[in-house]
Amino acid sequence: MDNDPRDLVDGIIGNDEQDSEFLQDFLVETKEHLSSIEVAALEMESDGKMEIVHDIFRSFHTIKGLAGFVNQPLVQKIAHRTETVLDGCRKGAVPLGTAVVDAILASSDLISRICSNLSLLRDQAFLDQTEGHLRYLETRDWTEPEKAKEPISGKIGEILVTQGKMAPEKVDDLLRTQKEQHPDLKFGQVAVKEGAIAASEVVQSLRSQEVVPAEKASAEKTPPPQQHQGGDHVRIPTFKLDNLVNMLGELLITQSQVEQEAVSRFGANDSLVSHLLRMSRITKEIQNTSMSLSMISLKTTLQKIQRIARDTVQELGKSVDFRVSGEETEIDRGVAERILDPLVHLVKNAISHGIELPDEREAKGKPRTGVVSVDAYSKRGSVYIEISDDGKGLDPEVILQKAFEKKLADQSRNYSEDEILSFIFLPGFSTLQTANNISGRGVGMDVVRTEISKTGGKVEIRNNLGHGCSFILKIPINMAVLNGTVLDILGEHYIIPTLNVKQILKPEEQQWIAVGGREIMLKVRDSVIPVVPIASIFDKEDQFDRDIDGGLMVLVELEHQVKALPVRSVIGRQEIVVKPLGKEFGSLEFVSGASILGDGKVSLILDVEALFRDGGEGTWSSSAANI
């Protein structure tokens, strides 16, 4: 048994203004996580899916991290002990059962009481209770069989009334609330969410409830609860802002179509067309203003990261120069909330895994003080956040051996370095032998990939073994309007940003340059331009044939580099609403989003930067390697 909770309460409340601001943010965010934990625990009580266990585990892991940088060690300790039990569930060592749910709810209750009343941290009776709970989590035999109780027939609301836990009138009110506001949640979840009863009381009643027949259970089954989005600081619900931006974007598209129709019918000089153009400019201004309402700077987020970095460095006893730039970079409020956890994990990993101890760095000829930097900037409609260090980098051989040990990799297959590095994003993957308060359970990188993919973003690794590593988060704006050029590529419509289109031409015979029997280069004036291997990228069996497909080329430009994109035809240019792709499409490397065109069809937006970064060699399929 390590430190007594009584020893963890000195200096817990900051006195300066910044500490108070961080503490307030911690209290708000932790309460939101606790609300999600309790609702998920109720779901786990009746449906022990491992996915729910992962969700609760991540929430406690996040609470632990948040508690660490606002100097709340008791909360950190409760979360860490509970996380250890849940980690046993994930590994199959601890069976899912009522004891685990009880432990989750007890931990949630203790943390919730601390967040509601910080003075409890100096209350001896409360500290004794907490100490008992921590000892229970550490010493209990979780494999011990649990005793079954006599079931009571009836619905959960009726049972709560019978047991004297809730008045009939309150049950009726909650049933109306469930029907009108929370049709996707069960009654017990709604009761807890509305604060009508403690989660532990509902769990006890659920355990006494008679098992529902299979056909009825199937009819009553509801999807898992959705995590609450937004926070108490948002005066206008986020979904309303999103809806406003969405409607204005659709209005711009419709207006563009009307303008084109008016020009074709009446001519560009008609007064009706002039009025439509003026209306379009006004609508765009309104749309830009509405988008700015949900944008905030990264200053607060990066300040929190600085605090975490400082505490991590002190705990590990390393010498690190932590640098931050781009605090003025603006990002959508909802995205800013989502990226905090990934940034926390990446910064902790850079300091704990990446940066060597001073003596080790000196022996390698490096400065004793390592450098970890977080740089944020906007470029071409996306926000980039780079987390870099000058440490030892990622060792592909160590990662691959660990993947073999965990049976995550096939020993008969040869993996590229990028494929090996991608193993670190798998759940439970870690090269550390023991877990601690900093890292080691493998949850960190899993959280990074999961949370960034929810924003429609991507994570790129740039590794230099022995010299450092960088993680680049590319986060697109969730909803925006851009001018796009619609192209027919191999019979399908795709979109590229018009600002990347340099020229459209149909090359003459003498302009083609063949290598190995394939026409993969194009000579335009005095420049030799590579042709994008479009058939392999889109996993098509038939190669691009300029006789069949028309031989039309769109010269695409990015940062003074040019590539030739083969297309069948150019459909036209128009204002489009950019929609982010879900996590199911996160593996589509060359796609940055999607849009609904005027004909009602969905078209993918090509990521021009990905085409240039991979030099036309990276693709959606392994067949690209043969190009």
N, C-alpha and C positions, 0 to 999 in steps of 0.2 A: 504493500500500500504506500503510495507516494504522498505528496504534500496534503496536509489537513486543510479542508476548506476554510478554516479559520485563518490560515496563513495567506490566503489569496485575496484578502479584501482591502489591503492597504493601498492607497493611491489609486483607487478605481475610478474616481470621478475627476475629470480634468477641470481645471479652473479657468483656463483662458478661453477666449471666444471661439477659436478654431476647434479646440477640443470639444466644447459644448455642441458645436455644429455637427461634428463627426458623431458624437454620442447620440444626438437626436436622429440623425440618419440611420444609425445602427438600430435604434429602438424601432423605428418605423419599418425598416426592411426585415428585421427579425420577426416582428409580429406578423408580417405578410407570409414569411416562410412557415411560421408556426401554424397559421391558419390552413395552409396547404398540407402540412404534415398531419394535422388532426383529421381533415377530410379524407386524406389518402389512407390513414390508419383505419378509418371506418370501412373503407373499401376493401382493405386488406383483410379485415376481420371476416368478411363473407366471400372474398375472392382473392386467394393468396397467390396472385400472379407475381412473378419475379420482377416484372417491369415496375410494379408499385414499390417494391422493396428498393429498387435502384433509385426511384424518385425521392423516397424518404431519406435514403442514405445521402444523396446529393444535397438535399436541403439542410441536413444536420452538418454536413461537411462545409457548406457555405456559411452557416451560422458560426461554426468554429473559426473560420477564417476572418469573418467580420469582427467577432469578439476579440480576436488576437490584436487587431490594430487599433481598437478603442480601449485597450487595457481592461478587459472584462474576463479575467482568468477563470472565474467560477463558471460562467456560462460556457467558456471554451472547454472546461473540463467535463461538464455534463454532456455537451455535444460530442466530445471525443469518445467518452465511454459508451454512449449510445451508438455511435458510429461503429465502434468495435463489435458490438453485438450484431448490428445489421450486416457488417462485413462477413461475420460468421454465417449469416443467412445466405448471403450471396455465394459463399463458397460451399454451401451444403453442410457445414459443420453444426449449425444451429437450425433445428427444424422450425418452420413457421407455425406459430400457435398463439394461444391467448396470452401466454406469459410475455412473448415478444411485443405484442400489441400493448399490453399493460405497461411494459417498460417504456415504450415509445411515448405513450400518453403521459406517463408520470414525468418523464424528462421534459416533454413539451410544457407540462403544467408548471414545473419548477422554473424553467426559463421564462415563461410567460409572466409569472409572478414577479420575477426580478425586473423584467422590462416595464412592468406596470408600477413597481414601487422599488426604486433602487436602495431605499433605506433598509430593505430586508437583508442586504448584504452585511449589516451590522446587528442583525437580530439573531441572538444565540439560538433560539428555538428553531428558526428557519435553517440556520447553518447545521444544526444537529440533524434535522430531517434530510437535508441535502447530503450530508456525510453518509447517512444510512443508505440512501438511494445509490450513491456512488459505490459503496461497498457491496450492495446487492448486485449491481450490474457486473462487478468484477468477479464475484465469488460464486454466483448462482450456477447450478448445474442445469444448463439449458436443455440437455437431452432427457431430463426427467419427465416421465409420462404425466399428462395433465388429467385431472379427474373431470368426468362429464357430469353435467347437472341435468335435473329433470326439466324437459322442455315445457313451455307454456304455449298454447295455441293462440292465434290471433295476430293482427298486424302490430307493427312496432308502436304506433301511436296508441292503440288500445292497451298494450302492455304497459306503456309508460303511465297511462291513467290508472290502470289497475294497481300498479306498484306505488301510486301516490307521488310520482315524480313530476307529473305535469297535469294541469287542469284541462278538462275537456274543451273549454273555450279556446285555450292556447293551441291545442291540437288542430282545431278547426281553422284558426288563423294561419297556422303554418302550412296546412294543406292548401289554402288559397295562395299563399306565397309561393309554394312549390309549383303550383299549376301556372301561375302568372309570370314568375321571375326565374325559377330554376327547374324547368321541366326535365333537365338532363341529370338532376341529382335525386338521390333517394331521400325519404322523409328524415331519417336520422341525420344525414349530412346537412340538410336544410336547417334542421333544429340547431345544430352546432354552429353553422355559418351565421345564423341570425342571433346567436348568443342566448338562445332560450334554455339551453341545458349544457352541462359539461360533456365533453366527448366520452369520458370514462363512464358516465352514467348510461349513455346510449349503448356503449359496448356491453355493459353488464346486462342490459335488457335484451340486446341482440342474442347474447349467449343463452338466455332463457327461452328464446323464441323457438317454437316448433319448426322443424325443417319444412320449407315450402315444397309442394309437389313439383316435379321437373317441368311439367307443361306450364304451370303458373310462373315458376321462376324464369322460364324462357321469355314469357310475355312481359314480365316486370323488369327484365334485365336492362340496365342503362349503361351508356358509355362511361369510361373513366372521367372523373371530374376534371374540368379545365382549370389550369392555374390562373388565378386572378391577375389581370394585366393592369399596369398603371399603378399609381401610388396615391397616398392621401394628399400629396402636394399638388396634384393636378386638379385644377378647379373645373376644367371642362373635360369630360370623359374622352379618352384618346380615340375611341371608336368614332366619336362625332367628328373630330378633326380629320381622321382618315376618310370618313365618308364625304366630308366637304371637299377635300382634295380630289377624291375619286370622281365625284360628280362634276367638278370644274374641269378635270381632265377629259372626261367624256364629252363635256360641253365644247371644249376646244376642238376635239376630233370632229364632232358633228358640225361645228361652225366651219372647219376647214373643208368638209365635204360640200357644205352649202355654197361656200365661196367658189369652189371649183365648178360646181354646177352653174352658178350665176355667171361666171366668166365665160363658160362655154356657150351659154345661151344669149347673153346680152353684150359681151365684150368687156374688156378690162376698164374702159373709160366710162361705163355706165354709172349713174349716181347710186344705184342700189349696191353695186360692188364696192364703191367708196365707203358707203355707210357700213357695210359688212366688215370691211377691213378695219375701220375705226373701232367697231364693236369687238373685233378679235383682239386688238391691242389692249383694250380695257379689260377684257376677260383674262388675258394673260397676266396682267398686273394683279388682278384679284387672286388668281391662282398662285402666283409667286408669294403674295402676302399670306395666303392661307397656309402655304407650306412652311413659311418662316415661323408660324405660331407654335409648331411642334418641334422646332429646332432649339437645341441648347448647346452651349460650348462644352468641351471636354475638361474644362478647368477643375470642376469638383471631382470628377472621376479620377483624373490624373493626380490630384492632391491626395486622394485616398491611397492610390498606388504608391506614392512617395512614402506615406506613413507605413504601409505594409513592408516596403523595401527596407526602411530603416530598422524596423523591429526584427525582420528576418536576419539582417546582417549582424545585429547585436546578439541575437540568439545563437548564431552559428560561429561567431567570433572571427569573421572574415573581414578583409579590407576591401571595400567596394566603393567606387565612385558612381553614384546613381544619377543619371541625367534624364531630364524630361524636356521635350520641345513640342510645340503645336497645341498648347492649351487653348488657344483661341479657335481651333478647328471646331466647326459646328456639326452636330449630328442629331438625328431624330431622337426625341426623348425616350421613346420605347426601346430603341436600339442601345442607347447609353446605359439603360438599366440592365440589359441583357449581357453587355460585353464586360461588365465589372468582374464577374466570376472568371471568365477566361483570362483576363489581364492579371488577376490575382495569381492564378496558377502559373501562368507563363513567367511572371516576374519571380515568383518563389523558386520555380525550377531553374531559372537562369542563375540565381544566386546560389542555391543549394547544390544543383547538379553541375552547372556550367563553370562557375568561377572556382578556381583552385585556391587552396590555402596559400598564404603569402610565401612560405618557404618553398612550396612546390612550384609556384610561379617563378620565383627567383632562380631555382635550379634549371628551369626551362629557358631562362634568358628573358623572361617577361618582367615588367614592372610588378612590384609586390602588390600594388593596388589594382584590382580588376575594374573593368568598366561595364556597367549595364545601362542601356539607354532605351527609352520609350519615346518614339517619334511619331507624331500624328500629323497628317496632311490630307488635303483634298485634291483629287485629280480625276478629271473626266467623269464627273457625276458619282464618284465613289469616295469613301473615306478609307485611308490606309493607316494602319497602326503597326509599326515595326518594333518588335522587342528583340534587342540584340545584346550579345555579350562577347567579350574577347577571351572566353575561357577555353576549356578543352574540347568543346564541340561534342557532337554525337558520334559514337563509335558504331558503325554499321555492323561490325562483326559481333560485338557484344549484344546488340539488339537482335540480330538474327539468331544467335545461340539461345537467347531468352525466349524468342518466338518458337524455336524448336522444342524447348523444354515445356512450354505451355501448350504445345500442339496447335499453335496458331499458323505454323508455316509447314509447307511440304518439303521434306529433306531431299526429294528427288528433283526439285525444280531450282533453276537458277533465277535469282531475283536481282533486279536492278537496285541501285542505291536508293532511288526515290521510293520504290516499293518496300524496301526494308525500313526506311525511316517512317513510312506510313503505319507500321505496326504499333508505334507508340500511341496512336489514337484509339486503339482497341480497348474496350472496358477491362479493367483489372491488370493492364500491362504495366509493369514497373521493373526497373533493374536494381532497385534498392532491396536489401535483404531484410530490413526492419522498418516498421512504420513509426512515424513521429508526428509532432504537431506541425511540421513544415510540409512534408510530403512523404510518399512511400507506399500508398495503397493503390496507386495507378488510377485514382479517380480524376486527377487533374486534367490530363490531356483528353480524356473522354469528355469531360465537361466542356473543354475548349471547342472540340469539334461539334458537339451537340448544340451548344448555345450559338456558335457562329453560323451553323447551318440553318438555325431557326430564323436568323435575320436575312437569309438568302445570301450570306457571305461565304468566303472561302479562306482556307489557311494554307499558306505556302511555307516550306522550310528551305532555307539556304544554309547549308552546313559546310564548314571548313575544319576538318578534323585537326585538333591541336591548336586551332587559332580562334575558334568561336562558332557561334550559331545564331541565326536570325529566324524569327517567326514573323511572317507578314500576314496581317489580317486585312483582307479586302472586303469592305462592307458596303454594298450598294445602297443608295437611297431607296427606301421601301416603296415609295410611289412617286413618280416624277413624270414630266412630259418632256419628250425630246423630239427633235426633227430627225426622222429616220428615212432611209432609202430602202424600199421593199424590192427584194431580188427573187427571181426564180432560179433556184439552184437544184439541179437534178430533179426537177418536177415539183419541188416544194417551195413555199414562200418563206423567206427569212429576211431579217431586218438588220441593217448595220447603221450606226450613227452617220448622218450625212456629213458631219465635220471631218470624218475619216476618209471620205471619198475624194480622191485627187483627180481622177480622170476615168472616163469610160471609153473604151476603144475596141475595135475588131482588128486584131493583128494581121498583117500580111504574111504570106508564106515564109519570106526570108527573115522575118523577125523571130521565128521559133528556133530555139536551141535545144538539141536532143542530147541526152546523156544516158548511155547504156540502153539506147533504143527507145527512150521515153522523152517526150517533150516536156521538160520540167523547168525551163528557163525561157525568158522572153527579153528580147533586146528592144528597148524603147529609147530612141535617140542614141546617146552614148552610154546609157546605163543598161546593165544586165540585171533583170528583176526575176527573182524566184517565183514560181507558180505554186500556189497553195495546193497540196494534194487532197483536193476536196472529197474525192470518192472514198478515200481511206478514212478521213476524218468522220464522215457520216456513215461509215461502215457499209458502204455499197459495194456489191460485187462488180458491177460494171464501172470501168474507169471512165473519166471524162473524155468524150470524143467530140472534137471541135466540129466535125462534119455533121454529127447528129445533134449535138447540143448547141450549135450556133457559133461557138468559138468566141463569144463575147467576153471581154475581160474588164473587171472593175479594178483599177489601181487604188489600193488602200494604203493610206499613209499614217504613220505613227512615229512621232519624234524623229522626223527626217529620214525614216526608213520606209521603203515602199515594197509592197508585194502585190502580185496579180491574183485576183480571185475569179475563177471561172464561173460564169453564170449563163443561163439560157436567155434571160431577158431582164430588163430593168422595168419593174411595174410602175414605179413612181415614188415621189417623196410626199410625206405627210407628217403631221403631228401625231405622236403615239403616246399612249399611257403605258409606262413601264410597270410591269407586275413582277415581284420577286418569285423565284421558283421555290417550291417546297423542298424539304430534305430528301424526298424520294428522287429528285433530279440533281442532287448535289454532285453526283459523279460526272455530270455532263460538263467537261472541262472547258469547252469552247462556247458555252452559253452563259449570258449574264442576266437574262430575264426573258419575259414573254410579253406579248401584247395582243389585244383583240382588234383585228382590222375592220374596215368598214363593211366587209362582206360577212362579218360574224365569226370568221375563222381565227383560231389562235396561231400566231406565228412566233417563233423563237428569235431572240435578239442575239446575234453573234458577238462574242467577246473578242474584239479586235486585238486587244492586248495579249490574250492567250495565244492567238495565232502567231504573233510576232515573237513572243517570249520563247515558244517552243520551236521556232524556226521551221514550222510546218511539219515537224516530226512527231510531236505528241498528238495523240488522237483519242477518240472515244473507244477505240478497240485496238487489240494487239496487232491487227493486220497492218497498222500504220508503220510498224517497224520494218516492213518489207519495202517501203517506198524508197 
